[in-house]
Amino acid sequence: MATNYARGAALERRAKADLMTRGAFVVRAAGSHGAVDLCVHWLRARPWFVQCKRDGKLTAGEAAKLRALSRLYRAQPVLCRPGPGGRGLEYERL
């Protein structure tokens, strides 16, 4: 049986692979337990700081930390979650 950590890490790896197929350079902050799970760099667009959540919900504190870091580094804060029925991924700019 997979742990919550393992399921969360699997979502992060899935999101990384998905974003790379879209042309982004992606760095995963494995095991960091920080505000940012993925740093996403696009060729001609503002970078994204991504927090991946299996339930699709950020606490107020998590959202505040993600937004603060994003402002500091001029990145777009983004929430990643599984799509409806667990199919695909959704990215919500915060």
Buried (B, 14 or more C-beta within 10 A) or exposed (E): EEEEEEEBBEBBBBBBEBBEEEEBEBEBBEEEEEBBBBBBBBEEEEBBBBBBBBEEEBEEEBBEBBBEBBEEEEBBBBBBBBEEEEEEBEBEEE
